[in-house]
Amino acid sequence: MSAKPKSKLRDFFEFFILFLALYFLTQLALKQFFPDTFSKDGNGNGATGVVLSMQDATVKGDHHPVMIIKNHTEETLKFDDSCPKPPVIVVRVAESGEEEALITMEENAVPCVPLTEIESGGKVTYELSPWKYSLFSEYGTYRLMLPISSDVQESSPVVEFSISEAGPITQMFRAFISKPLLNLLILIASFMPGYNLGLAIIILTVLVKLVLFIPTQKGLEGQRRMQAVQPKLEEIKKKHKEDPKRMQEETMKVWKEHNVNPMQSCLPILVQMPVLIGLFFVIRDGSILELSQHLIYGPYQDLSWTWGTNFLGLNLTEPNIYVMPLLLVVLQFSQMKLSFAIAKKKKESKETKESKESKAGKKDPQAMQQKVMMYGLPLMIGFFALKFPAAVSLYWAVSTLFAVGQQLVVNRKELK
């Protein structure tokens, strides 16, 4: 009688550990690929005074620099409103390391946000996006100096960073994915009432999913075939665990008999990933057209309108913490549950041949992995929705809803 509670307790701890591992790995990946959203700055730890650092020491061309100000003093820092000028002094640095020129402001791409104050022990992340095309349009090294009162510390904090040309892969990605998707989004919005960004995102997401429908469908069918033969593959592993060569031969035989190609479930996903990633970036970064001029085609360079960013009461340029996280958790859970439905049915049909007593103490790694994916992934998606703009959450919700419908089509025949 005690085996069942112990087994449940063990399963809980295994699930908890796997969930933590998945969470931290995902956080690490997001900090690596999306530093603008998940900023990670190690400068100034254990320092005193006012510390000025950059979110990225090397900024890719057509991106804007982001600075981080940390106040390690015991008093609140107060700044005068410098707008429309930046709150820092910008200097171009020559290759020799000497100051080349003091850069003055010409015009702002977006309205300037004044830097007013930083509390003691506080940190402010300040985007220099208003001066993206005026002060930081050329490649090279820049030096920023934050003017502060001499009563705070003897010298004003200084930081250097560089702006370099984007690599060939990034340029190709922009030319063939980011630019077409953003301009298609603009085209769709031009026909929407109030140039509504939410409606444009929904239509664009559905169009992209329809274009990718066939490769996605083939991938899902490949997954279904793999799940269908999984019990046989498990039996082969148990039977020939001491003979890897025989195990491989029997596995290949099963794949051939059931017309299973392991790459069928992977290749379609790899084909569509660049498009989906590009769509993600377009919706995340393209919500401010003034900062996306390098991606906009000639006919749309001088638009007389901007996005209508209110959609069903949501401001799509800001994170939504009440509706979108819960919605994404439900949709993602539904998708995961459907994706594992076939495997669950196969497993249940097999378990009818075994007694529950003989299974009580057995571990099922595959079942544990499915639990982590089914419960852990939706929770993490919901957590990310707290940080990303609602426009990104809307795209993810529409994309997931489409995927749920597509998974239903795949499962319909098998689950009958």
N, C-alpha and C positions, 0 to 999 in steps of 0.2 A: 504493500500500500504506500510505502514511503518513496518508491521509485518515481512515481508520477510527479509529486511536488518537487523533488530534487531535479528531475528532468526539466520542469518548467522554469525553475530558478536558474538552472544552467543556461537554458535557451535565452532567458532574459538578459543575463550578463553577456552572453555571446553577441546578442543583438545590439546591446548597448555599446560594446567595444567596437563592433563593426560600424555602427552608426557614427561614433566619434571619429573613427579613422576616415570614413567617407566624408564627413563634414570638414575635417581639417585639410584633407587632400583637395577638396573642392575650394576651400578658402584660399589655399596656396595657389591653385591654378588661377582663380579669379584675381588675386593680387598680382599675379605675373602678367596676365593678359589684359586685365581691365584696371590699370593703376589709377585711372581718373576717378573710379567709383570706390575702389577699396584701396585708399592711399596707405602707403607704408613708408614711414620715414624714420630712419634710425639716427638722424643727426640731432645733436643737442641733448642726448640722454645723459643725465648727471651733470649738465652744464648749469652755469649761473648766468644771470643777466638776460638780455634779449637775444634770441638766436634766430637767424634768418637762413632758411634752406629751401631747396627746390624739390618738388615732388618727383621730377625726372631731371637728372643732371644733363641728359642729352635728349633734346626734343626733336622729333621727326618733323621734317618740312610740312607746312600747312596745318600743323597742330599749334596750340597756344601754350605758353609756359604757365605753370601753376606754382606759386611760392607758398611756403609755410612759415608762419611767425609764431614762435613760442616765447611766452613771457615767464621767465623764471625769477622775476623780481617779486618783491613783497607788496607792490602797489599796482594799481590799474593804469595801464598805458592809455593815454588819450591822444587822438590825432585830429588835426584840422581836416576839414573836407577839402580834398585836393581836386575833385572832379571839375572839369573833364580830364585833368591830367592824372597819371597814375600816382599812387602813394609812395612810390620809390623813384630814386634817380637812376636812369638807365644810361649806361656807358658801353660803347662798343670797344672791344679789346683787340688790339692788333696781334698778329702772329708772334711778335716778339714779346708779348705780355704787357706792353705799355698801353695806356689808355689812348684810344684812337680818336674818339669823338664823343661829345655829350649829345645824346639823341633827344630831340624835342618832338612833341606830339603833333601829329597832323590832323587826324580825325579818328573817331571811335566807330568800330563796327557795330557795337551794341552799347546801350546806356551804361555809364560808369556807375559802379556801386561803391559808395564811400567807405573807407576804412575808418571807423569811429573810435573804437576802444577794444582793448584786450585785457581781461581780468587777470589778476595775479594767479599764476599757475595755469593759465589758459593757453589755448592754441587756436589759431585762425588759419584756415586754408583759403587763400585769395587767388582767384583766377585773373590772369592778365589778358583775358579774351577780348576786351574792348579795343586793345591796341595790337591785336594779332596781325593785321594787315598794314599798320602804320609804323609801329616801332620794331616789330619782329618779323618783317617780311623777308629779310636777307639772311643767308647762312653765315655762321660765324660764332664767335664767343661774345657773350654779354656779361656785364657786371651790374648787379643791382645793389643799391645802398638805401637802407631805410632810415630816414632822418628821425632821430629821437632826441629828447632833451638830454643835455650833458649831466643833469642831475640824476638820471637813471643809470648811465654808464658812460665812461670816458669817450668811447668811439662808437659810431653808428655801425650796426651789423651789416656785413657785406657778404654776397654770395655770387658765384659765377656759374654759368651754364652755357651750353652750346646748342645751336640749331643746325641740323645737318639734313642733307637731302635724303628723302625716303629711299629705301632699297628697291631693287628691281621687282622683287616679289610684291611689295606693298604697292608700287606703281601699277603693276599689272592687275592687282586685286581692285584697285580704285578704278582703273580704266574699263575693266570688263564686268565688274560686279557692282561696286559702290555707286559709281556715276549713273549707270543705267537705272538702278533701282531707285535712287533718290529722285532722278528726273521723272521717272514713271510715277512716283508718289506725288510729285508736284503736279504732273499732268492730271492725275485722278482728282487731286484736291481742287484743281481749277474748275471742275464741274460740280463740286459739292456745295451745298448751301453754306454760306459763311466760310468757305474754304476749310471745312472742318477736318482737322487732322485725324480724329478718331475714325470717321467714316472712311477716309482715305487709307488708313492703316488696315482696316478690316478688308477692304476690297483688294488692296495690294497683297496682303497675306494669303487670301483665298486664291488669287491669281497665281502666286508663286507655288502654292501647294498643289494647284491643278497641273501646273507645268511639271512638277516633280512627282505627280501621282503615280505614273507607271514605274519609275525606279523605286519609289517607296513601296509600292504594292509588291514588287518582286522581292524586295528585302523582307517584307512581312511574311510573304509566302515561304521564303527560305527559312525564316525563324520558325514558322509553323511546322515545316518538315523536320527541322532539327529537334524541336520539342517532341514530335511524334515518335522519333526513333531513340530518344534519350534513354528510356528504360532498357532497351536492347544494348545500348552502348555501356550502360552501367553494369549490366550482366557480363558483358565482355571484359570489362575492367576487373571485375571480381574473379572471373574464371581464369584469366590469363595475366594476372598481376605479376607473376614471376617470369613471364615471357613477353617482353615489350614488342619484339618483332611479330609474334603471333597476334598480339593485341592490335597492332597497327594493321595487319592483314585483314583481320576479322572486321575491324572498324571500316576499312575501305570497302569491304564486301557489303556491309550493311548500307553504306552510303550509296553504292551503285544500285543495289536492289530497290531502294526506295527513292531513287532519283534525287539524292541530296547533294548539294554543292555547298560546302561551308562558306565559300566566298560569296555565294548569292545573297546572303544576309548582310554582308559587310560592304561589298563594292557599291551598291546603290546608296548606302548611307554616306560613304566617302565621297561619292559624286555630288550629293546634294549638300554636304556640310559647308563648302565655301559659300554657296548661295544663301543658306540659312544664317551663317555668321555675318555675311555682308548685309543681309536684311536687318539683323540685330543692330549692327553698327549704324546703319542708315537711320533707323527709327530712334536709336539712342542719341546720336549726334546731330541728325538732320532736323530735329525739332526747332532749332534756331537757324533759320536760313541765312542770316547775316554772317554766320561763322562757317558756312559751307559753300562759300563762293567758288572755291577751288574745285568743287565737285559738280557745279551747276553748268549746264550747257548754255551756249550763247543766247538763245531765245528767252531763257528764264533769268538772265542776269539782272535785269532791271524790272522785277515784278512790282506791281502797284499794290500788292496785298501781302499779308503774312498769314501764317496758320491760324485757324480758329482752334484754340487748344482746350476749350471746354467741351467735354463729352459726357453726357448723362450725369452732370454735376461734378465730374472729376476734372481737375487741372492736369492735363497730360504731361506737362513739363516738370511736375513734382511727384515724389513718391506718394502713394496712397496706402495708408496703414490699416484701413478698416474693411474695404471691400475686396481689393485685388488679392491680397495674400490668401484670404480664406477661399476665394474663388479658384485660385491657381492650385491650392492644396487639393480641393475636391476634384478638379479636372485631371490633375496629374495622377491622383490616386486611382481614378476611374480608368485612365489609360493603362496604368501599370497592372491593375487587376485584370483587365481584359487581355493584356499581353501574356499573362501567366495562366489564363483560364484553360487553355488547351493542355498545358503541362499538368495542371491540377487534375483535370479529368482523367488523363492517362494514369496518373499516380493513384487516384482513387480506385480506378478499375483494377489496378494491380494489387492494391491493398486488400481488396475483398478476398484474395487468395491467401492472405497471411493473417494470423491471429494478432490481436492487439497486444497480447502479452509478450509475444516474441519481438515486437517492435518497440516495447516500452523503453528499453535502455539504449536503443540505437540512435546514432547521430545522423542527421540528414543535412550535409553542408549545402546542397542545392536549395533546400527549403529555407535554410537560414539566409542565404544570399537573396532569395526572392523576398523574404520578409524585410530585409534591409532596403532593398530597392522599392518595395511597395509602400513602406511606411516612412523610410528615411528620406528618399528623394523628394516626395511631395512636400515634406516639412522644410527641406532646404530650399526648394523653389519658392515656397511661401516666405521664407526668411529673406531671400534675395529680393523679393517683391517689395520688402520694406525699404530697400536702399535704391532700387532703380526707379527712374521716372515711370509714371503710370502708363505712358505711351508704350514702353517696353513690355510692361505687364499685360497691356491690352493685346499686343502682338502675340505674346506667349499664350494667352488665353484662347485666342482665335486659332492659333496653330495647334494647340493641344486638343481643342474641340474638334477640329478637322481630323486630327490623328485618331481620336476616339471613334469617329464615324468610319474611318478607313479600317480600323482594327475590327469593328463590328462586321464589316464586309468579309474580312478574312476568316473570322471566327464562326460566321453563320453556318457554313457547311459542316465544319468540324464538330460544332457543339450540338448539332441536331441529334 
